[in-house]
């Protein structure tokens, strides 16, 4: 068993984050020593590492909670995870397309600004480059 600081260090997180995850139900309540200190086992570290991997994949804490709930109920969450990741990929592809379009627009404005002469700027347009 580990106290909260040791568990947080082992999982590469902070004690504040660990308490937050416990409050959100992502970690089961810690066992308490006679003097009230929280103690965590290796299962808590496993969950914290999973939460970190889920966050690295862009999943929300709510989505991670769904996965943990499925596992806690004895079901393999693999199909649910696959579906969540498919949604993540679709969202990322859409964001990448939006960023590519934005980059093209900014490149066009930059080209216009680079070729322009500030003396020719129409004061009624604020800036002729945009």
C-alpha positions in Angstrom: 0.0 0.0 0.0 1.1 3.5 -0.8 0.2 6.9 0.7 -1.2 9.5 -1.7 2.2 11.1 -2.4 3.8 7.8 -3.3 0.9 6.7 -5.5 0.9 10.0 -7.3 4.6 9.8 -7.9 4.3 6.2 -9.1 1.6 7.2 -11.6 3.4 10.4 -12.7 0.6 12.7 -11.5 0.0 15.0 -8.6 -1.8 14.4 -5.4 -4.4 17.1 -6.4 -5.1 15.2 -9.6 -5.4 11.9 -7.7 -7.9 13.4 -5.3 -9.8 14.9 -8.3 -10.1 11.5 -10.0 -11.2 10.0 -6.8 -13.9 12.7 -6.4 -15.0 12.1 -10.0 -15.4 8.4 -9.4 -12.6 7.4 -11.7 -10.7 5.9 -8.8 -12.5 4.0 -6.0 -12.3 5.6 -2.6 -8.9 5.0 -1.1 -8.6 2.9 2.0 -7.9 5.0 5.1 -5.4 4.3 7.8 -6.3 4.7 11.5 -5.1 8.4 11.4 -7.1 9.1 8.2 -4.3 8.9 5.6 -5.3 7.7 2.2 -3.6 4.5 1.0 -3.6 3.2 -2.5 -2.8 -0.2 -4.0 -1.3 -1.2 -7.3 -4.8 -1.3 -8.8 -5.1 2.5 -8.3 -1.8 2.9 -10.2 -3.1 0.7 -13.0 -6.2 2.9 -13.3 -4.2 6.1 -13.1 -1.9 4.9 -15.9 -5.0 4.0 -18.0 -6.5 7.4 -17.4 -3.3 9.0 -18.5 -3.3 6.9 -21.7 -6.9 7.8 -22.3 -6.2 11.5 -21.9 -3.2 11.1 -24.3 -5.6 9.7 -26.9 -7.8 12.8 -26.5 -10.6 11.0 -24.6 -12.6 13.1 -22.1 -12.8 12.1 -18.4 -16.4 11.2 -19.0 -15.4 8.8 -21.8 -12.7 7.3 -19.7 -15.2 6.9 -16.9 -17.5 5.0 -19.2 -14.7 2.6 -20.1 -13.8 2.1 -16.4 -17.4 1.4 -15.6 -17.7 -1.2 -18.3 -14.5 -2.9 -17.0 -15.7 -2.7 -13.4 -18.9 -4.4 -14.3 -16.9 -7.3 -15.8 -17.3 -6.4 -19.5 -14.3 -6.0 -21.8 -14.6 -2.4 -23.0 -12.6 -3.0 -26.2 -15.5 -2.4 -28.7 -16.5 0.7 -26.8 -12.9 2.0 -26.9 -12.7 1.2 -30.6 -15.8 3.2 -31.3 -14.5 6.1 -29.2 -11.2 6.1 -31.0 -13.0 6.1 -34.4 -14.9 9.2 -33.3 -11.6 10.8 -32.2 -10.0 10.1 -35.6 -13.0 11.6 -37.4 -12.8 14.7 -35.1 -9.1 15.0 -35.7 -9.5 14.7 -39.5 -12.1 17.4 -39.4 -9.8 19.7 -37.3 -6.9 19.0 -39.6 -9.0 19.9 -42.6 -10.1 23.2 -40.9 -6.5 24.0 -40.0 -5.3 23.3 -43.6 -8.0 25.7 -44.9 -7.1 28.3 -42.4 -3.4 27.9 -43.3 -4.2 28.4 -47.0 -6.2 31.6 -46.2 -3.4 33.0 -44.0 -0.8 32.2 -46.7 -2.9 34.1 -49.2 -3.2 37.1 -46.9 0.5 36.9 -46.2 1.3 36.8 -50.0 -0.9 39.8 -50.6 0.7 41.7 -47.7 4.2 40.8 -48.8 3.5 42.0 -52.4 1.7 45.2 -51.3 2.8 48.7 -50.6 1.5 50.3 -47.4 1.4 53.6 -49.2 -1.4 52.2 -51.4 -3.5 51.1 -48.4 -7.1 52.4 -48.5 -7.7 54.0 -45.0 -11.4 53.2 -45.4 -10.7 49.5 -45.3 -8.5 49.7 -42.2 -5.9 47.4 -43.8 -6.0 46.4 -47.4 -4.3 43.1 -46.6 -7.3 41.6 -44.8 
